[in-house]
Amino acid sequence: MGKALIIGCGGVGSVTAHKCCQNSDVFGEIMIASRTKAKCDALRDKLAGGRTKVSSAKVDADNVRELAALINEFKPDAVINLALPYQDLSVMEACLETKTHYIDTANYEPPDNAKFEYKWQWDYRERFEKAGITALLGCGFDPGVTGVFSAYAQKHYFDEIHEIDILDANAGDHGYPFATNFNPEINIREVTADGSFWENGRWVHTRPMEIKRVYDFPQIGPRDMYLLHHEELESLALNIKGIRRIRFFMTFGQSYLTHLKCLENVGMTSIEPIEFNGAQIVPLQFLKAVLPDPASLGPRTVGKTNIGCIFKGVKDGKEKTYYVYNVCDHQQCYREVGSQAISYTTGVPAMIGAMLVMNGAWRKPGVFNVEEFDPDPFMDALNNWGLPWTEDFSPALVD
Ligand SMILES: NC(=O)c1ccc[n+]([C@@H]2O[C@H](COP(=O)([O-])OP(=O)(O)OC[C@H]3O[C@@H](n4cnc5c(N)ncnc54)[C@H](OP(=O)(O)O)[C@@H]3O)[C@@H](O)[C@H]2O)c1
């Protein structure tokens, strides 16, 4: 039995903590540490009484010294970083200092520049390798399971994959006119950015929401979806040999888009600080403060998510297509762990990634994306831990 330190006690952190407690053969002890200790204490009390010992702590994850001191005191086998992308580098530094394995679900993003890419974290490869510890990057659903699906398709069904379309549909209805399903600041930075996709060895850039398609999702039905830039495109373009095109589409309802456009038009999504009543505030951070907390959407969200990948390529000289996806029900997640499906589909893979690093199946010194490991134990674990997947060998394709 091992020990994990979970940093961040929001929607995703809460799901991962629940799943670690369900998996007490691997997670004998967990500590939940975050900025607001009261949230960690409440979660600790909720999870107390099972086979996994749960404790809580306050930590500023921007502060490497504070993090390292906490890691040295608790001595976890792995740190699961479920705070915000801004904290990735400080948590990685603390893991290096204490020689502790590292897992996260979102790549580093500087607070003052709405731009995410793996470069900052890939720059740690040599230091993690020399320290003999593993950093597993982007181990949520997308990125995360989408990379595992890609490695699985590559291993079992294709000689060469030429095209990947990642489709992320959320048909959940929370009843609010406007709310985001995970951290509003991170979510809005992502969807208001320019889009891009990878084609023939280069990035093709688009304006935000410029490319729209309609797809008939299994168990959900037809939905409008829009092309976005997404972080796994960057690593899959390197790790899937022979790839010619990768695109990422996410569904948005008309009400969400209309509200977002209006907020953008009046400057509420800006990350440039402004003067307000004698203080400097960032409009997007103020907006986050007035929007519903994603962690509170669980009881009121009904409907399903469907996230998966469609592959086109060749096997034994013949063209082949393959679709693999997971369907997750918001209310079922809420009944199990008290969270909606977006937090669930991220928090479960984070627990699985930590389990595979801790039990050695996915442990090697260095910094890695999920598709660089054997996908089979992860695919089995998805079926065992609440995210079963379905295969389709003649799917409808996206034009
Ligand atoms: N790969 C995927 O599929 C995927 C999908 C969704 C989300 N994500 C990622 O998952 C992560 C968590 O998302 P979420 O929806 O759970 O966000 P959230 O609800 O906002 O939770 C973030 C948590 O981090 C804590 N935190 C923030 N800054 C901190 C600091 N400096 N020190 C210590 N704790 C700090 C927050 O503390 P307070 O409680 O004090 O605010 C909060 O508990 C994000 O990085 C997000 O991008 C990945």
The ligand as a Tripos MOL2 file, in Angstrom:
@<TRIPOS>MOLECULE
LIG
   48    52     1     0     0
SMALL
NO_CHARGES

@<TRIPOS>ATOM
      1 N1         -7.3280   16.8410  -18.6190 N.am      1 LIG1
      2 C1         -8.6000   17.0510  -18.4270 C.2       1 LIG1
      3 O1         -9.4400   16.3190  -18.9580 O.2       1 LIG1
      4 C2         -9.0800   18.1530  -17.5210 C.ar      1 LIG1
      5 C3        -10.4450   18.4600  -17.4720 C.ar      1 LIG1
      6 C4        -10.9030   19.3890  -16.5390 C.ar      1 LIG1
      7 C5         -9.9880   20.0400  -15.6950 C.ar      1 LIG1
      8 N2         -8.6470   19.7480  -15.7890 N.ar      1 LIG1
      9 C6         -7.6640   20.4130  -14.9040 C.3       1 LIG1
     10 O2         -7.8620   19.9500  -13.5800 O.3       1 LIG1
     11 C7         -7.3900   20.9340  -12.6600 C.3       1 LIG1
     12 C8         -8.4130   21.1490  -11.5430 C.3       1 LIG1
     13 O3         -9.6280   21.5920  -12.1090 O.3       1 LIG1
     14 P1        -10.9130   21.8600  -11.1650 P.3       1 LIG1
     15 O4        -12.0870   21.9730  -12.0650 O.co2     1 LIG1
     16 O5        -10.8890   20.8850  -10.0410 O.co2     1 LIG1
     17 O6        -10.5460   23.3250  -10.6300 O.3       1 LIG1
     18 P2        -11.0710   24.0130   -9.2800 P.3       1 LIG1
     19 O7        -12.4000   23.4380   -8.9020 O.co2     1 LIG1
     20 O8        -10.9200   25.4720   -9.4870 O.co2     1 LIG1
     21 O9        -10.0170   23.5130   -8.1960 O.3       1 LIG1
     22 C9         -8.6900   23.9800   -8.1550 C.3       1 LIG1
     23 C10        -8.1650   23.7760   -6.7460 C.3       1 LIG1
     24 O10        -6.7940   24.2140   -6.7180 O.3       1 LIG1
     25 C11        -6.6210   25.0430   -5.5770 C.3       1 LIG1
     26 N3         -5.5720   26.0240   -5.8040 N.ar      1 LIG1
     27 C12        -5.5290   27.0120   -6.7200 C.ar      1 LIG1
     28 N4         -4.4060   27.7250   -6.5800 N.ar      1 LIG1
     29 C13        -3.7200   27.1820   -5.5340 C.ar      1 LIG1
     30 C14        -2.5010   27.4660   -4.8950 C.ar      1 LIG1
     31 N5         -1.7040   28.4590   -5.2920 N.pl3     1 LIG1
     32 N6         -2.1220   26.6910   -3.8590 N.ar      1 LIG1
     33 C15        -2.8870   25.6580   -3.4380 C.ar      1 LIG1
     34 N7         -4.0610   25.3290   -4.0140 N.ar      1 LIG1
     35 C16        -4.4720   26.0870   -5.0430 C.ar      1 LIG1
     36 C17        -7.9520   25.7430   -5.3920 C.3       1 LIG1
     37 O11        -8.0160   26.2280   -4.0820 O.3       1 LIG1
     38 P3         -9.2750   27.1060   -3.5400 P.3       1 LIG1
     39 O12       -10.2590   26.0820   -3.1230 O.co2     1 LIG1
     40 O13        -8.7010   27.9230   -2.4490 O.co2     1 LIG1
     41 O14        -9.7550   27.9330   -4.7230 O.co2     1 LIG1
     42 C18        -8.9230   24.5930   -5.6870 C.3       1 LIG1
     43 O15        -9.1240   23.7960   -4.5590 O.3       1 LIG1
     44 C19        -7.1200   22.1900  -13.5030 C.3       1 LIG1
     45 O16        -5.7330   22.2720  -13.7430 O.3       1 LIG1
     46 C20        -7.8520   21.9230  -14.8050 C.3       1 LIG1
     47 O17        -7.2630   22.5880  -15.9040 O.3       1 LIG1
     48 C21        -8.1760   18.8120  -16.6630 C.ar      1 LIG1
@<TRIPOS>BOND
     1     1     2 1
     2     2     3 2
     3     2     4 1
     4     4     5 ar
     5     4    48 ar
     6     5     6 ar
     7     6     7 ar
     8     7     8 ar
     9     8     9 1
    10     8    48 ar
    11     9    10 1
    12     9    46 1
    13    10    11 1
    14    11    12 1
    15    11    44 1
    16    12    13 1
    17    13    14 1
    18    14    15 2
    19    14    16 1
    20    14    17 1
    21    17    18 1
    22    18    19 2
    23    18    20 1
    24    18    21 1
    25    21    22 1
    26    22    23 1
    27    23    24 1
    28    23    42 1
    29    24    25 1
    30    25    26 1
    31    25    36 1
    32    26    27 ar
    33    26    35 ar
    34    27    28 ar
    35    28    29 ar
    36    29    30 ar
    37    29    35 ar
    38    30    31 1
    39    30    32 ar
    40    32    33 ar
    41    33    34 ar
    42    34    35 ar
    43    36    37 1
    44    36    42 1
    45    37    38 1
    46    38    39 2
    47    38    40 1
    48    38    41 1
    49    42    43 1
    50    44    45 1
    51    44    46 1
    52    46    47 1
@<TRIPOS>SUBSTRUCTURE
     1 LIG1         1 GROUP 0 **** ****
